Amino acid sequence: MRKEAPVEIEIITLSRQGGRSYNEDVYGHWHDDRYVACLVADGAGGHGGGDVAAATARGSVLQGFARSPGLDAALLRRLVEDANLAVVARQAEGGVLAAMRSTLVLAAIDLQDNRLAWAHTGDSRAYLFRGGARVQRTVDHSLVQQMVAGGMLDEEGARQHPQRNMLLSALGSVDEPPEITVSAPMPLQPGDALLLCSDGVWEPLGDECLAETLRASRNPSQWIELIDAQVRARAKPGHDNYTAVVLWLRAEDDDMTRLLPASPGPAGT
């Protein structure tokens, strides 16, 4: 069987306050010579709460992945479960932390085997694009997503629905553990593009706009700039924080400059 050519990844990030008074979104990444892990977390619970929940989840997941990197479904599920417990532990400090929550979406890539797997809870999303078209996307844990699944709404209607922000799962839950969805490993090819984002990106833009901006871009920096411009143009006043992490895959012999971090370790905002 012919082995696919090894791939390298260019990573570009964006995180904006939007129309809010502070930013409760975080992103992060970790890598070694074989594995890459990237995540986006969107906190809720007010200043000093949501941002702490998101940052706590990021630290827990990336540290756990660094200890035992891989694409195994049980591993990825355990990382998200441990992040939930880490957020719950911080809630015990009380005050503004008592009711904090966070969504999370994690993507793990095996550069040796050219495979991707992801895990998520809530409505922060991961997208896989190939040839300028969406081929895979996470499915939100939200009320409107249930309505879409039941045929009561289409995707466009869900983005405009007044209850679109009502989540059915998030980190920071003890009595009812969060719902966690973990994908099977997916093959990757040079030219693929992966997007992780909070709802502040996908809600005002929609999937087709994300694909259109990708097709109009020659590199990941241009794509992230177009996403930023489109959110600013389309989002309503006072709109949510918005965060995006773009991973752009290419063959090892491509002459583009590699933009993975210079040394392993967590990074983010």
JOHUKA-V227408 format. One record per residue. N is the residue number from 1. PHI is phi as a letter, one per 40 degrees, with the letter a starting at -180 (none if undefined). PSI is psi in degrees with one decimal (999 if undefined). D_CENTER is the distance of its C-alpha to the mean C-alpha in Angstrom with 2 decimals. Layout:
n=N phi=PHI psi=PSI d_center=D_CENTER
n=N phi=PHI psi=PSI d_center=D_CENTER
This chain:
n=1 phi=none psi=133.5 d_center=32.89
n=2 phi=c psi=130.1 d_center=31.56
n=3 phi=c psi=136.7 d_center=28.63
n=4 phi=c psi=148.8 d_center=25.91
n=5 phi=c psi=139.7 d_center=26.00
n=6 phi=d psi=149.9 d_center=23.68
n=7 phi=b psi=156.1 d_center=20.71
n=8 phi=b psi=163.0 d_center=19.42
n=9 phi=b psi=132.9 d_center=16.16
n=10 phi=b psi=130.0 d_center=15.94
n=11 phi=b psi=125.1 d_center=12.94
n=12 phi=b psi=139.8 d_center=12.88
n=13 phi=b psi=156.0 d_center=11.04
n=14 phi=a psi=130.7 d_center=11.73
n=15 phi=a psi=119.9 d_center=11.86
n=16 phi=b psi=150.9 d_center=14.74
n=17 phi=c psi=-26.4 d_center=16.74
n=18 phi=g psi=-141.6 d_center=17.55
n=19 phi=c psi=12.8 d_center=20.58
n=20 phi=c psi=167.8 d_center=20.11
n=21 phi=c psi=-10.1 d_center=22.19
n=22 phi=a psi=166.5 d_center=19.44
n=23 phi=b psi=118.9 d_center=15.72
n=24 phi=b psi=2.6 d_center=13.95
n=25 phi=c psi=148.4 d_center=10.41
n=26 phi=b psi=160.2 d_center=9.66
n=27 phi=b psi=166.8 d_center=7.78
n=28 phi=a psi=162.4 d_center=9.49
n=29 phi=a psi=157.4 d_center=10.72
n=30 phi=a psi=149.0 d_center=13.82
n=31 phi=a psi=156.7 d_center=16.13
n=32 phi=b psi=-158.4 d_center=19.67
n=33 phi=c psi=-19.8 d_center=21.87
n=34 phi=b psi=-39.2 d_center=20.34
n=35 phi=b psi=149.4 d_center=16.79
n=36 phi=b psi=134.1 d_center=13.54
n=37 phi=b psi=131.2 d_center=10.59
n=38 phi=b psi=149.1 d_center=7.40
n=39 phi=a psi=159.3 d_center=4.89
n=40 phi=b psi=135.8 d_center=3.94
n=41 phi=b psi=137.6 d_center=6.76
n=42 phi=b psi=106.9 d_center=9.02
n=43 phi=c psi=158.2 d_center=12.56
n=44 phi=a psi=147.6 d_center=15.65
n=45 phi=h psi=6.5 d_center=19.28
n=46 phi=g psi=162.4 d_center=20.73
n=47 phi=d psi=130.6 d_center=21.21
n=48 phi=g psi=-4.0 d_center=21.54
n=49 phi=b psi=-67.7 d_center=19.74
n=50 phi=d psi=-41.5 d_center=16.22
n=51 phi=c psi=-34.3 d_center=15.51
n=52 phi=c psi=-42.2 d_center=17.21
n=53 phi=c psi=-46.1 d_center=15.29
n=54 phi=c psi=-43.8 d_center=11.86
n=55 phi=c psi=-35.9 d_center=13.61
n=56 phi=c psi=-43.9 d_center=15.38
n=57 phi=c psi=-43.6 d_center=12.46
n=58 phi=d psi=-48.9 d_center=11.07
n=59 phi=c psi=-42.9 d_center=14.66
n=60 phi=c psi=-47.4 d_center=15.34
n=61 phi=c psi=-48.1 d_center=12.62
n=62 phi=c psi=-37.4 d_center=13.25
n=63 phi=c psi=-40.6 d_center=16.94
n=64 phi=c psi=-41.5 d_center=17.10
n=65 phi=c psi=-38.2 d_center=15.52
n=66 phi=c psi=-33.7 d_center=17.93
n=67 phi=c psi=-33.1 d_center=20.77
n=68 phi=a psi=75.4 d_center=20.20
n=69 phi=c psi=147.4 d_center=17.82
n=70 phi=i psi=177.8 d_center=17.57
n=71 phi=b psi=7.6 d_center=16.07
n=72 phi=c psi=133.6 d_center=18.30
n=73 phi=c psi=-40.0 d_center=17.03
n=74 phi=c psi=-36.9 d_center=19.00
n=75 phi=c psi=-49.6 d_center=17.56
n=76 phi=c psi=-39.7 d_center=13.87
n=77 phi=c psi=-43.5 d_center=15.08
n=78 phi=c psi=-36.7 d_center=17.20
n=79 phi=c psi=-42.0 d_center=14.56
n=80 phi=c psi=-38.7 d_center=12.80
n=81 phi=c psi=-43.0 d_center=16.38
n=82 phi=c psi=-36.0 d_center=17.43
n=83 phi=c psi=-37.8 d_center=14.72
n=84 phi=c psi=-44.9 d_center=16.14
n=85 phi=c psi=-34.3 d_center=19.58
n=86 phi=c psi=-40.4 d_center=18.82
n=87 phi=c psi=-42.0 d_center=17.83
n=88 phi=c psi=-40.2 d_center=20.93
n=89 phi=c psi=-39.6 d_center=23.07
n=90 phi=c psi=-29.5 d_center=22.26
n=91 phi=d psi=-31.3 d_center=23.05
n=92 phi=c psi=-15.7 d_center=26.53
n=93 phi=c psi=-15.4 d_center=27.24
n=94 phi=g psi=-166.2 d_center=27.76
n=95 phi=g psi=-138.1 d_center=28.01
n=96 phi=c psi=-13.2 d_center=24.92
n=97 phi=c psi=-13.4 d_center=22.81
n=98 phi=c psi=-35.4 d_center=24.42
n=99 phi=b psi=16.7 d_center=22.27
n=100 phi=c psi=149.6 d_center=18.89
n=101 phi=a psi=169.0 d_center=15.75
n=102 phi=a psi=141.1 d_center=11.98
n=103 phi=c psi=170.4 d_center=9.10
n=104 phi=a psi=136.7 d_center=6.56
n=105 phi=b psi=129.5 d_center=4.03
n=106 phi=b psi=132.6 d_center=5.73
n=107 phi=b psi=131.6 d_center=7.21
n=108 phi=b psi=133.2 d_center=10.89
n=109 phi=b psi=134.5 d_center=13.39
n=110 phi=b psi=106.6 d_center=17.15
n=111 phi=c psi=-21.3 d_center=18.84
n=112 phi=c psi=-43.6 d_center=22.20
n=113 phi=c psi=-0.4 d_center=21.77
n=114 phi=f psi=56.2 d_center=19.27
n=115 phi=b psi=154.6 d_center=16.99
n=116 phi=b psi=142.2 d_center=13.34
n=117 phi=a psi=151.2 d_center=12.10
n=118 phi=b psi=161.3 d_center=9.02
n=119 phi=a psi=147.5 d_center=9.12
n=120 phi=a psi=160.4 d_center=7.90
n=121 phi=a psi=137.1 d_center=10.04
n=122 phi=g psi=-148.8 d_center=10.45
n=123 phi=b psi=16.1 d_center=9.15
n=124 phi=c psi=138.5 d_center=5.55
n=125 phi=b psi=157.5 d_center=5.08
n=126 phi=b psi=137.2 d_center=5.18
n=127 phi=b psi=142.2 d_center=8.54
n=128 phi=b psi=122.4 d_center=11.32
n=129 phi=b psi=141.5 d_center=14.22
n=130 phi=a psi=128.0 d_center=17.69
n=131 phi=g psi=29.6 d_center=20.72
n=132 phi=g psi=4.5 d_center=19.02
n=133 phi=b psi=147.8 d_center=18.28
n=134 phi=c psi=126.7 d_center=15.38
n=135 phi=b psi=-22.9 d_center=16.15
n=136 phi=a psi=150.6 d_center=13.36
n=137 phi=a psi=144.4 d_center=10.71
n=138 phi=c psi=159.0 d_center=9.47
n=139 phi=b psi=121.1 d_center=12.04
n=140 phi=c psi=149.4 d_center=11.61
n=141 phi=c psi=82.1 d_center=13.73
n=142 phi=a psi=163.2 d_center=15.74
n=143 phi=c psi=-46.0 d_center=19.37
n=144 phi=c psi=-29.7 d_center=19.13
n=145 phi=c psi=-36.4 d_center=17.24
n=146 phi=c psi=-36.7 d_center=20.23
n=147 phi=c psi=-37.2 d_center=22.49
n=148 phi=c psi=-45.8 d_center=21.07
n=149 phi=c psi=-31.3 d_center=21.56
n=150 phi=c psi=3.2 d_center=25.05
n=151 phi=g psi=11.0 d_center=25.98
n=152 phi=c psi=-22.3 d_center=26.44
n=153 phi=a psi=153.8 d_center=23.94
n=154 phi=c psi=176.6 d_center=22.48
n=155 phi=c psi=-39.1 d_center=18.99
n=156 phi=c psi=-42.6 d_center=20.62
n=157 phi=c psi=-35.2 d_center=22.42
n=158 phi=c psi=-37.6 d_center=19.40
n=159 phi=c psi=-23.0 d_center=17.84
n=160 phi=b psi=-5.2 d_center=21.21
n=161 phi=c psi=139.5 d_center=22.11
n=162 phi=c psi=-20.0 d_center=23.21
n=163 phi=b psi=24.2 d_center=21.47
n=164 phi=c psi=-19.5 d_center=18.04
n=165 phi=c psi=7.4 d_center=16.60
n=166 phi=c psi=106.3 d_center=18.27
n=167 phi=c psi=148.5 d_center=15.89
n=168 phi=b psi=-7.0 d_center=17.41
n=169 phi=a psi=142.4 d_center=15.25
n=170 phi=a psi=161.6 d_center=13.58
n=171 phi=c psi=143.7 d_center=14.13
n=172 phi=h psi=28.8 d_center=17.62
n=173 phi=b psi=131.6 d_center=19.84
n=174 phi=b psi=-52.4 d_center=23.02
n=175 phi=c psi=-41.5 d_center=25.26
n=176 phi=b psi=102.1 d_center=22.78
n=177 phi=d psi=146.3 d_center=20.09
n=178 phi=c psi=149.4 d_center=16.63
n=179 phi=c psi=130.6 d_center=15.95
n=180 phi=b psi=125.9 d_center=13.63
n=181 phi=b psi=128.6 d_center=13.00
n=182 phi=b psi=131.1 d_center=13.01
n=183 phi=c psi=161.1 d_center=13.60
n=184 phi=c psi=156.2 d_center=16.64
n=185 phi=d psi=139.9 d_center=16.48
n=186 phi=b psi=140.9 d_center=16.38
n=187 phi=c psi=146.2 d_center=18.52
n=188 phi=b psi=151.8 d_center=17.42
n=189 phi=b psi=149.9 d_center=19.83
n=190 phi=d psi=136.5 d_center=20.55
n=191 phi=g psi=-15.5 d_center=19.48
n=192 phi=c psi=152.4 d_center=16.22
n=193 phi=b psi=134.2 d_center=13.22
n=194 phi=b psi=133.6 d_center=9.56
n=195 phi=b psi=126.4 d_center=7.08
n=196 phi=b psi=135.0 d_center=3.34
n=197 phi=a psi=155.5 d_center=4.56
n=198 phi=c psi=170.7 d_center=6.45
n=199 phi=c psi=-15.9 d_center=9.59
n=200 phi=c psi=-15.8 d_center=11.58
n=201 phi=c psi=-57.6 d_center=10.67
n=202 phi=c psi=-27.3 d_center=11.03
n=203 phi=c psi=-48.8 d_center=13.79
n=204 phi=c psi=-23.2 d_center=16.28
n=205 phi=c psi=-46.1 d_center=15.71
n=206 phi=g psi=161.4 d_center=15.31
n=207 phi=c psi=-37.5 d_center=14.59
n=208 phi=c psi=-39.5 d_center=17.92
n=209 phi=c psi=-39.9 d_center=17.59
n=210 phi=c psi=-42.3 d_center=14.38
n=211 phi=c psi=-39.2 d_center=16.50
n=212 phi=c psi=-42.8 d_center=19.49
n=213 phi=c psi=-34.6 d_center=18.04
n=214 phi=c psi=-46.2 d_center=16.93
n=215 phi=c psi=-23.9 d_center=20.49
n=216 phi=c psi=2.0 d_center=21.97
n=217 phi=b psi=141.7 d_center=20.40
n=218 phi=c psi=-12.3 d_center=22.07
n=219 phi=a psi=167.0 d_center=19.52
n=220 phi=c psi=-31.9 d_center=15.94
n=221 phi=c psi=-41.4 d_center=17.45
n=222 phi=c psi=-40.2 d_center=19.11
n=223 phi=c psi=-45.3 d_center=16.12
n=224 phi=c psi=-33.7 d_center=14.17
n=225 phi=c psi=-39.7 d_center=17.57
n=226 phi=c psi=-39.6 d_center=18.05
n=227 phi=d psi=-46.5 d_center=14.78
n=228 phi=d psi=-48.4 d_center=15.91
n=229 phi=c psi=-39.4 d_center=19.40
n=230 phi=c psi=-38.2 d_center=18.61
n=231 phi=c psi=-45.4 d_center=16.71
n=232 phi=c psi=-36.9 d_center=19.73
n=233 phi=c psi=-34.1 d_center=22.11
n=234 phi=b psi=-26.8 d_center=20.84
n=235 phi=c psi=150.5 d_center=19.46
n=236 phi=c psi=159.5 d_center=22.16
n=237 phi=d psi=141.6 d_center=23.82
n=238 phi=g psi=20.2 d_center=22.22
n=239 phi=c psi=166.2 d_center=18.78
n=240 phi=c psi=160.9 d_center=15.63
n=241 phi=d psi=151.0 d_center=13.70
n=242 phi=a psi=135.4 d_center=11.15
n=243 phi=b psi=137.7 d_center=8.50
n=244 phi=a psi=140.2 d_center=7.27
n=245 phi=b psi=120.5 d_center=7.03
n=246 phi=b psi=130.6 d_center=9.43
n=247 phi=b psi=121.5 d_center=10.99
n=248 phi=b psi=118.4 d_center=14.49
n=249 phi=c psi=142.7 d_center=16.71
n=250 phi=a psi=162.2 d_center=20.46
n=251 phi=c psi=152.4 d_center=23.53
n=252 phi=d psi=-30.6 d_center=24.89
n=253 phi=c psi=4.0 d_center=27.96
n=254 phi=c psi=143.2 d_center=26.24
n=255 phi=c psi=6.5 d_center=27.79
n=256 phi=c psi=151.3 d_center=24.70
n=257 phi=c psi=131.7 d_center=24.06
n=258 phi=c psi=133.5 d_center=21.48
n=259 phi=b psi=19.2 d_center=18.93
n=260 phi=c psi=152.9 d_center=17.40
n=261 phi=d psi=150.3 d_center=18.27
n=262 phi=c psi=-27.7 d_center=21.99
n=263 phi=a psi=152.8 d_center=21.84
n=264 phi=c psi=148.3 d_center=19.66
n=265 phi=i psi=156.1 d_center=18.05
n=266 phi=c psi=147.5 d_center=15.11
n=267 phi=a psi=157.5 d_center=14.22
n=268 phi=i psi=-167.5 d_center=12.45
n=269 phi=b psi=999 d_center=13.63
